[in-house]
Amino acid sequence: MAKKKAFVLRLNEETYRALERWAADEFRSVNGQLEYIIHQALVKAGRLKKGGKTDSPGKKKEDGTE
């Protein structure tokens, strides 16, 4: 399993309650729901490959390609 990075996230109460309800509706923890939402957004934005590797659009790779 890949290592996970812990960090603090501050949300207002209304946002947290909405997130908590959404997570419960999908049988996830709040943390799991946040991971899912972030993962989906990264894939949609082209910043995360299906295999899980991140990539910055337009950034040249070591072999000189984009």
JONORKA-V523950 format. One record per residue. RES is the residue in one letter. D_CENTER is the distance of its C-alpha to the mean C-alpha in whole Angstrom. Layout:
BEGIN
res = <RES | RES>
d_center = <D_CENTER | D_CENTER>
END
This chain:
BEGIN
res = <M | A | K | K | K | A | F | V | L | R | L | N | E | E | T | Y | R | A | L | E | R | W | A | A | D | E | F | R | S | V | N | G | Q | L | E | Y | I | I | H | Q | A | L | V | K | A | G | R | L | K | K | G | G | K | T | D | S | P | G | K | K | K | E | D | G | T | E>
d_center = <16 | 14 | 14 | 12 | 12 | 13 | 13 | 15 | 13 | 16 | 16 | 19 | 21 | 21 | 17 | 17 | 19 | 18 | 14 | 16 | 19 | 16 | 14 | 18 | 19 | 16 | 18 | 14 | 14 | 13 | 10 | 10 | 9 | 7 | 5 | 6 | 5 | 2 | 3 | 6 | 6 | 6 | 9 | 11 | 11 | 12 | 10 | 9 | 12 | 13 | 14 | 11 | 12 | 11 | 14 | 15 | 17 | 21 | 20 | 23 | 23 | 25 | 28 | 28 | 26 | 23>
END
